[in-house]
Amino acid sequence: MSVILENPWLLGAVAGFVVINAMMVTAAWSIWFERKFAGAMQNRPGPTQVGWAGLLQPVADLLKLIQKEDIVPTNADRALFNLAPPLGMILVLAGLAVFPWAPGWVPADLDIGLLFILSISSLITIPVWMAGWASNNKYALLGGMRAAAQAVSFEVPLLLSALVPIILGGSLRLGDIVAAQADGRWFALWPPGPGSVAFVLFMLASLAEANRIPFDIPEAESELVAGITTEYVGMKFGLIYLAEYLHTAVSSLLGATLFLGGWDGPGPDGIHWLLLKSFALFAGIFWVRWTLLRYRADQFMALCWRVFVPVSLACVAVAAVWRVYA
Amino acid sequence: MIGLLQAFSALRITGLNLFRAKNTEPLPWDGGRVRPERYRTSFALVHNSDGDEACIGCKMCEKICPSQIITVVPGGRAPSPNTGKPRGTAKDFTLDVNACIHCELCVQVCPEDAIVMLRVPEVPGFSREELFLSMEKLYANEKVPASWGTGALLIGMQAEGQPKPPPPPAKAAPPPATTAGVPEATPPAPAAGGGETP
């Protein structure tokens, strides 16, 4: 045990193995959870046939996807087409490296952990655009372009709203930000005002980053067939799909860490609080996704530049004033 | 701002739905629901009260079937093993449900109520042969609950729907109830055959 703890390489490998596997399993079963949740919202039972209450549905889906023929369109850019899904997956998983799961439980305790996560998650636009471009399909191309436009726009309010916990916590290290929220002084609640608004903006911008409804204009089934995933079949489609869920999960983890105090909570602190809070955010994202309609692309951009950016700038200003004078 | 309020009201509704009962009916193999009396899908051949195969091989269903999917091979008259009386038999009876339009005419035309339709959800098959009903399959289906409007029952239903016969004339003493009204109830026979006379 001490050998592992003393050697940073071994520690990283073990922690990475555990975290990545746990998150992959969580993402697979979050698909089951979403289908059950969506069913409950629409007064129907959701999957019930595979396993007890449909719990083995992700396994059945996986088997189906693996069995499918691997088709690459004739004029597609083969290398980019095949590279995009795993690259997206890797980039989503890389963001998990710096999360403080519990006091002292950090796979890689970077000084600039938050910056690392935000830059890694903004890189996810590249595989999405790669997938759109390499498919050699007009719908995929439109989807990829929309994804790029969306990511460039929503990066701004995302970063600005993430600035609020940085200013209030006084550090870019996620562990320090969580420590600054100790004893229930969560940034979403205290100081009143900038933190709660920034929290809402951050979660909405994360929805846009993860291409979830109401901001899933890169996929937009009713307009673009399936957007960037139009030409993907089998496990490559499965990887893109799973990466989207993982991205949502990472966004909820980040929201819980930055604004809801991470591992802090009544009673003993620990990983259970972080998991509980991020699960609540995750379920909230599904709630929004199965209730609201998709924004039109231009409404969506207008919402970003006319509402989100000014409001998040105001949040940053108020947080800065509070930090200096209070 | 109004849009935001609407979004919240939509979220409230979907949130409440989480705790409401499900509207979906269970799948057939999970119980399903009770089908209406006249729900009808597949077919069965039945035995009559004497224990004989009710089909007498008259081929009326074969002739009336709009899709022409019924094939009856008459077996000729033979003494019944149960009662000893001679009666018609069918050597073979096949029905191709693949092309059935579920019009129920075969059931209505059958003089012996030998063919009935089933009151259970249709089970899809993996090949055409599975939906092709041989005589063995049709008699095996006899155990499945049958649809209500079969044969003589259907005739009874149609008689029930007809307007009531007029009351008997008051001048005569009321005849016994068993015979009363029956002759009056039958409509007067039309002057058929009038055209045939030269």
Interface residues (C-beta under 8 A of the other chain):
Chain A: F37 G39 A40 M41 Q42 N43 R44 P45 T48 Q49 W287 V288 W290 T291 L292
Chain B: A7 A10 L11 I13 T14 G15 N17 L18 R20 A21 K22 N23 T24 L27 D30
